[in-house]
């Protein structure tokens, strides 16, 4: 038994070394955003899809592209626009005159790391094309099912301020994202560092120097390892209480589902693995609670008018609970 624990911890060291390497690679180009990068890596290790929200110009797309470049896997980028059709994403059947049969031509969704830029720019019909593939990792077209190749992760970006030409994401689709990561403006010191770094750079191609750190097979193996992490029963109960309290909170119109509880546990395991631990702590659960829940809960209209944020309510709920030790 002791040998098993020792082996597992040795493996955790390998995982945390790979994560440090990815962070070091990103740190050469991205200034700050340490928590966002941790959550992005945790999301990929937890086998989840990630929604990245921020105003234009805070490097949402660049960060997602860098993460994708650090993983040696098939990468696709889809720019969402109001005239985008489901077939533009999923693919379509094309008539082959030689065989006199229709052949399915795969769309850009067939890949390992899929970056969807400005996901809220496409209408409901196109949004709904992602429902099956994000949840079940498969597509059904013309009565045939196509399995996605593992690993399969969707990284999506959206702009929270622009209203013209945007469509609100359906709640069912939001629920399919493990995290909603909010990228804030940089601090003054970080902005000075960004300007200095850009000014001194001799090339505009920032991605050309990024070398892959992990292969697709590595990601699959690491995900299996993350799943095997130990979580104490009292932490499972603590997670259930957090999510249960979102359903009975006076400030909330909609609370989290059991999917949210499972997402918190999976995300907490991945965060613990990144930090080189083979067990989850209450701090891991508290850390991931807001990014897992903020897009799954809905404020009542009066609380929204008062300027209360979902994060404020999540913090209130956790504050009232006894943290297990």
Secondary structure as GFF3:
##gff-version 3
##sequence-region A 1 325
A	DSSP	alpha_helix	2	27	.	.	.	ID=ss1
A	DSSP	alpha_helix	34	45	.	.	.	ID=ss2
A	DSSP	beta_strand	49	53	.	.	.	ID=ss3
A	DSSP	alpha_helix	60	69	.	.	.	ID=ss4
A	DSSP	beta_strand	71	72	.	.	.	ID=ss5
A	DSSP	beta_strand	75	79	.	.	.	ID=ss6
A	DSSP	alpha_helix	86	90	.	.	.	ID=ss7
A	DSSP	beta_strand	91	96	.	.	.	ID=ss8
A	DSSP	beta_strand	101	106	.	.	.	ID=ss9
A	DSSP	beta_strand	113	117	.	.	.	ID=ss10
A	DSSP	three_ten_helix	119	121	.	.	.	ID=ss11
A	DSSP	alpha_helix	124	127	.	.	.	ID=ss12
A	DSSP	three_ten_helix	128	130	.	.	.	ID=ss13
A	DSSP	alpha_helix	131	136	.	.	.	ID=ss14
A	DSSP	beta_strand	138	141	.	.	.	ID=ss15
A	DSSP	beta_strand	144	147	.	.	.	ID=ss16
A	DSSP	beta_strand	153	158	.	.	.	ID=ss17
A	DSSP	alpha_helix	171	174	.	.	.	ID=ss18
A	DSSP	beta_strand	177	182	.	.	.	ID=ss19
A	DSSP	alpha_helix	188	200	.	.	.	ID=ss20
A	DSSP	three_ten_helix	207	209	.	.	.	ID=ss21
A	DSSP	beta_strand	214	215	.	.	.	ID=ss22
A	DSSP	alpha_helix	216	227	.	.	.	ID=ss23
A	DSSP	alpha_helix	233	246	.	.	.	ID=ss24
A	DSSP	beta_strand	252	254	.	.	.	ID=ss25
A	DSSP	alpha_helix	258	274	.	.	.	ID=ss26
A	DSSP	alpha_helix	282	293	.	.	.	ID=ss27
A	DSSP	beta_strand	298	299	.	.	.	ID=ss28
A	DSSP	alpha_helix	301	305	.	.	.	ID=ss29
A	DSSP	alpha_helix	310	320	.	.	.	ID=ss30
###
